[in-house]
Amino acid sequence: MKLLLYSSIILLLLITGCSNEPTNTASQKIKFSFLSEQNPPMSFLKRGRPVGMAVDIVKAIAKELHIKTNIKIQVWEKAYTTALNNPDVILFPAVKNKKREKHFYWIGPIMGFHNYFYCRNDNIIKIDSLNDAKKYKIATVKGFSSEENLIEKGFNNIISYSTPKEALNALMDGKVQLVVSDDLSSEMQILDIGHSADDILPIYEIDESDLYIAISKGTSKVIVREWEDAFSEIKRDGTYVDIYKKWLMSNNLFLYK
């Protein structure tokens, strides 16, 4: 009887002790490169630290997998090229399109958005069709899916810039008449260069897209499944909704500096 009691106590202690141990994952054995870009509110630097909705989502997934993140904010073209040519790279947020789809594993979508042609409020342009925009100089961001889509549609009147900030500056400085931006980030980006959100106007919707977390090819499919499962879990347990509310439903959304 005593032996049975002691055995039960030992078993209970073992179970209790094990329950506090983190679950082992294949991802714990990998040294990932976490790459993103300066594109508020999804990812940007605040006092030298990466923050944003996509940053919080990736960190929440990493927490589920018991791994640490060391996120680097880079120019999109540099980050994309690194992810394209190396395994174990987490690139985010990224638009999935036909050109890119086969080159990455995709987790998400994490958010949808719409691309627009924007003009200056003091130089309003009327556009009734996509082809109408071919008459104007258009600022785009090098390597962005929005730029790739316009090139595929025969636009040869685009001027490519390294960052959204440079593209918006070109519009405000009068170097171009239009800029391609999205309804998710345009307001924060125009504020970031010292202008009011009322200084630009969306005048024509180009398309709509979804943002994902892209995992580079060469990464183990076991790891990809772990990331898929972890993303599903943060949606199930409410973490994703909390992150969404924090970044997209807060009165302090634009007070990000």
N, C-alpha and C positions, 0 to 999 in steps of 0.2 A: 504493500500500500504506500509506504514511504517512498519506495523507489519510483513508483508511478507518479507521485506528487512531485518529486525532485525532477523527474524527466519532463513533466509538464511545465515546470517553472523554467527550466533551461531552454526548452523549445520556445516558450513565450519571450524570453530574453533575446534569443536569436532572431526571432521574427521582428521584435521591436527594434533591435539594433540594425537589422538589414533595411528596415523601412526608411531609415534616415540617409541611406547611402544613395548617391545619384545613380540613375540608370546608365549603364554603359552604352555608348553609341559609337558607330563607325566614324561619325564626324569628329569625335574626340581625338582620334588618331591622326587627323589631318591638320596641317597648318594652312588655313585658307587665306587668300588675299581678298579683302572686302573693299570694293571700289565703287565710288559714287561720284556725283558731280555737284557743282554749285547751282542748285535749281529749287529755290524755296517755293512752296513749303515742304516739298518732299525730302530734300536733302540740302544742307548748307552749313556753313561754319558760323558758329556763334561763340565769340570770345575764344576762337581757336579750336573749338570742339565741334565735331559733326553732330547735327541735330536735324529733326524733321520727321515727318510722318513715316516715310519709307525707312529712315534710320531706326525709328522706334519699332517698326514691324520686324526688321531684320534682327534687332537686339532681342525682341520677344521670342523669335524662333530660336535664336542661339541659346537663350536661357532654357528653353524646352530641351535642347540637345546637350546642355551642360558644357557649352563651349564659350570662349571669350571672343570678342570682336575687337579688331584694330582697324577701324574704317578710315580710308584715305579719300579725301575729296580732290578730284583731278579734273582737268579739262576732259570733256566727254570723249573726244577722239582718242586720247591717250588711254583712258580707262577701257574703252571698247576694244582697242587693238590688243591690249594686254589680255583681256578676257578671251578674245578670239584665238589667241595663240598659246595659251597656257591652261593646264588643268587646275582644278580646285580654286577657281576664281568666282567670287560672288559679286555680280555686277547688278546695280540697282539704282533707281528704278529704270527699267528699260521697256521700250515699246516692242512688241512682237509683230513682225510683218513677214511677208513672203520671203524677202531677201535674207532675213536674219533667222527665221524659224529653225532651219536645219542645223544651225551652228551652235545652238545652246539648248539646255534643258530649261523649262519654264515653270516657275512657281507663281501661282496667282490665277486670275489678275488681282492686284491689290487696290487698283483705283482706275476709274475711267475719266476721260477728259475730251474736250473738243478743241480743235485747232481753228484759229481764225486769222484772216488778214486784219491787222490793226493799222490805222493811220493816225496822224496827229489831229488833235481836236481843232487846231487852227488851219488845217489843210485837209478838209473832208473830201474823200474820194468816193464816187458812186461806182459800185461793181454789181452787175446783175448776173454774171456768170463767171466761172473760173477763168475762162479765156480772156475776159476783160482785164484781168490782173497782169496779163503778159505785156501790157503797154507801159508798166511802171517798174522802176527799180525796187527789188524786194530783198530785204535782209533776212537771211536764214542762218541757222547754226550748223556748222560743218559736222556731218555724220549723223545729225538728227534724222529720225524717220520722216519728219515733215519735209525736210529738204529732199530726201531721197524720193519721196512721192511726187514732189513737184518736178524733179528732173525726169522721172519716168513719164510724166504727162507733157513733156516737151518744153518746159520752162527753161529758157536760156538767158533770162534777164535777172537771175538771182545773184546776189553778192553774199558770199559765205564768210561768216565770222566764227571765231573760236568759242565764244560763249554767248548766252542769251543777253547778258549785260552789254556786250559790245554791239550786238545787233540792235538793241533798243537805243543805245547811244547814237548809232548811225541814223536811226529814224528821227530822234529828237534834234540831231545836228543838221538835218536836211540832206544827208548824203543819199538817202533812199526815201521813197514815198510810202512804202509799206513794209511791215515786218510780220513774220509768221510767229505767233505765240499762242498760248492756250489759256483757257478760262480758269485753270487751276493755279497758274503761277504768275500770270501777267501783272496783276496788281502789286504783288510783293516785289517783283523785279523792277517795275517802274519806280516804286518807292525807294528801292535800293540805289538807284542812280540819281536820286534827289529831285524827282518830279512827283506830281500828284497823280493819283489814279484817274482823275478826270482829264488828264492831258492826252490820253490815247483812247481810241474808240474801236471796238470790234465791228467791222463793216461787212464781213462775208465769212460764213462758216465753210471751212475747207473739207474737214473730215472729223471723224471721232476715232479714238484709239483707247487701248487699255495699257496700263503699266503693270509690269511683272518684275519679279526677281529672276535674273538670268544666271544659270550656273553653267560654267564653261564645259565644253566637251572634253573627254579624257577623265572627267570626274567619275568616280564609281557610281553605278546606278543604285547601289544600296544606299549611298549617301543622298542621292536625289530623292529616293523614296522617304528617307528620314525627314528631309526638308518639306516634302509634300505633306507628310503626316503631321509635322509640327505646325505647319501653317493651318492645316485643318483644325488642330487643337486650339490655337489661339483665336480662331473664329468661333469655335464651339464654346469656349469658356468665357467669352466676352471681352478678352483682351483687345482684339481687333477693334471692336466697337468703341472701347475706351480711348484707343489711340485716334480713331477717326474723330471722335468728339473733341478731343484735345486740340487737334490741328485744324479741323474744318468747321467746327461749330462753336469756337471760342470767340468772345468779344475781343480778346487780346491777340488775335491771329496775326495782325500786321506789326505788332510790337516785338519783333524778333531779334533786333540787333542787341 
